[in-house]
Amino acid sequence: MADEKKLRWGILGTGGIARMLTSDLLVNGFTVAAAGSRSLEKARAFADEFGIPRAHGSYEELVADPEVDIVYVATPHAFHHQDALLALRAGKHALVEKAFTLNAVQAQELADVAADNGLVVLEAMWTRFLPHSVRLREILGAGTIGDVRTVIADHTQSLPQDPAHRIQNLELGGGALLDLGIYPVSFAWDVLGAPASVTAIATKTPTGADRQTSILFGYDSLATAVLTTSLDAAGPNRAAIVGTKGWIEIDRVFYEPTSFTVYATDGTVLERCTSEVTGRGMHFQAAELERLVRAGLTAGDVLPPAESVAILATLDEIRRQIGLAYPGE
């Protein structure tokens, strides 16, 4: 890199999630060099809003910018694959919004192209890198609550019911599963790893998107994960991990910077953990990507591309069971 101390970010897509990450990058001292949109007017407006030096009226121009080292792909699910490939083939590292892609085949291609070119591609599952998630893994690794028997998590929201809205649009990968369900699914993977069995049921919206999906994972360790997601009924958005020596209750909202309590089996409080972050906390994933780049690595331990691929395979199986397919797959 031209400057190893200041890797330069390019923002591909200028919607709401791009605003959130860009704000967190800037308030935490990262360098954002350029923004790109399919409209030069939108790119300039975004760049002006955040004081970004350059704006590009196409994604091709953004990934070709020699002042950009890392591209953040912030487009809808259906475009993650093509937009991340665009960045990787231009020699840029990529942070790709979750869900990583629409399916495991697409995810594997991203992982392969990145590895073949010595580049980092990281799924933007920001929860994995938050301070409370780091502490959770330490507690579990220490055996504080014994052997994990159950993981419980929900991500349920009340989102627009307009059939034209992206969350309802199958052409954009709409439905609860990829937009919301990815959080409890990835959480279960983080705690317990790959499930040995997957069972899922769902109900659909008029557009054919999944309205509500409930999922049960089984594991060879005898553990289970009970997960649910919905897009038309907001719920607690909490999580719990139950072990043979105690349990952990993660407060609302479990996938954002939050707090949790560790209990012994008799209800004694063993630890209370709280999170204080600057901004929303989305910069921790960016810090991990920059760490990998500087270390000359293409994968880390927290969320390597191979795991993102495997999680997509799990989501593929869930979709198979609930009869959810996206156009063009």
Steps between C-alpha positions, in 0.01 A plus 500: 500500500611856434451579868479205737386720787200636317320253279247678284137400476261532209127477564308310231132589535364801685194372688423489871746229599777681311426813700524308826837343425646816347403699808663242727814487286547875509423553868752226586786636289484283187563651156215507249638606163211459258132420457336338202143475381321419177416871499774765513252736663438254785871427538580872523223559752631213714859620469401855592303378801802321645783715367630222273753627242376319187170388355449254215191458285550127450624206703756426229655843552507454875684167496746636241591797722870465587437687825274220628641192676185347649146500361196478725215335307176649632255406226195270547558124545432415137796713388760406761650228281546707185610815684751321722641318195540838332708622792708183537577481128619859519748394768310651793432338835128483576270528798170354379172567677319207649355278387828446313323390180168342399632144516802282575607467135537876470673519838753234401589692187574813703715299740689335213565822306623675814731213596637464146592868497629530856214728601283525809125452457309528825128469565379810684345307788595779737361323809789251495749780563317699770659511847218304666536222240874481564435467873231236441744282311753537783243391759387203293859401430578505872215256569331739743149368419613147422395319185258701289164328466276766342532824303187714472480814284247706310519786253148627448398839366196681365610612154314656204226284348506684167552231232742733322726537804835319476421276800199360308673475163638157407695658214709672771529196727208620713344324795583464866764228463791673326431845640422415862536125550867513407567646847367214717631242251850649507478531879423129536791421269728721712408317819453142381648475150348306213169329579459130433131545418279787387122524524302807391142619451375831365204708391508724192400855407283562190820554296629154594767628741530325834297694759607292797747214519572279799810281501627212712864390483622171643862421587703186557591646842129458596451877492216672318441852369150649490484800267224715357467801273210705367449822306149603610502457880766655721621288790756509781809444282681335787715190522599241758763229529418218742773275633538216749651734764304817435361728233552834328222749426581755228292815521305671225626545232729197505674569168579867577736635768320384813539343841470147634486315830666170586318284757598187688248216504360622834441849360806664653632780278854417395560796269324802356652630175409834342614654172607856433592581141555812295230523237293192419789254524518405133865602480623192687448285190692759296784486752513121460518528123781755522683277750485209257627716213795631701585150624497362146218262584192419293294352784465539874366273773181689586324479164712350220351489148460123529260548789299762310470247217387227741244730661359574153473126444296479820279786380462317168371193686259714701371655177463156345286386790276809501473521121671837459683560171636819347456584130794403280661253739 
